[in-house]
């Protein structure tokens, strides 16, 4: 079951407070983009989600099969580059988003086990979401106008 995520802007220029259930973390932009670098950027949080999801999926799979996996390390990087840097591209725009993910498996695993765990890392829910066509349904929430102020209500609705 997925919990809703709430994001609220902070008084600092680009600082954001992220709440998920009882958990609170912060996001920000680096100084060169006008932030104070007091937390990971939105893209870094997304890359973190991919790494966490892949690692947990591998651990769960190995545990169910009682394979001798001692640990998993996942490194993720993101790059946005001109499409021509990647040869033939399906995109009609000039830029391509690329995510590299390295999976390191620690344990006395056979080559078949390593291959299977690597496949599992690529099938975690976040990985599947990122490679699929995701539909995002944005909705603007307007503040409720004070009672008796019909001019504000019509302005907000238009």
Phi, psi and omega in degrees: 000129180267134177269151176291150177250135177242132180236128179233137178291148179258167177299329178291150192319298183243011179294142180226142173256125182251127179239131176225106185056231181277001186264139179230132174220171185237148175232153182199174175253151177296162181305322182293346176252011175096000178270188178246007176054042181265012177185170178293154176284170178301318179294320178296323176295320177295317178296322177299317180299319178296313180297316179298313183298315180297316181297314181294319179300317179296314180299315181297317181296313180296321180296316179298328181265000181055043176275150185280056177274123179267330182188164179226138172232130179238129175244136184229136175227155182233142178214138173245119187227160175302139183303325182294341176293343184246021177067223181293126183231146177279356186271147177264358180259170185277353184237151179232134174270133180227132176244127173255136180227123177251132181242122178249126181249127179251123178154168179274072185257142175289167178298320178297318178296317178299316180298315181295318180295324177295320176298318180298319178303326181277358180247010180295157183303322181291319177300313179299320179296317183292329181267355179264176174272110183265135174258122177253127183248085182288145177223129179273125177258117180263147177296148178287127180289154177299148179297141178085003180246078185289336179296318179295321182295318181287327178293317181293328183281337184273000000 
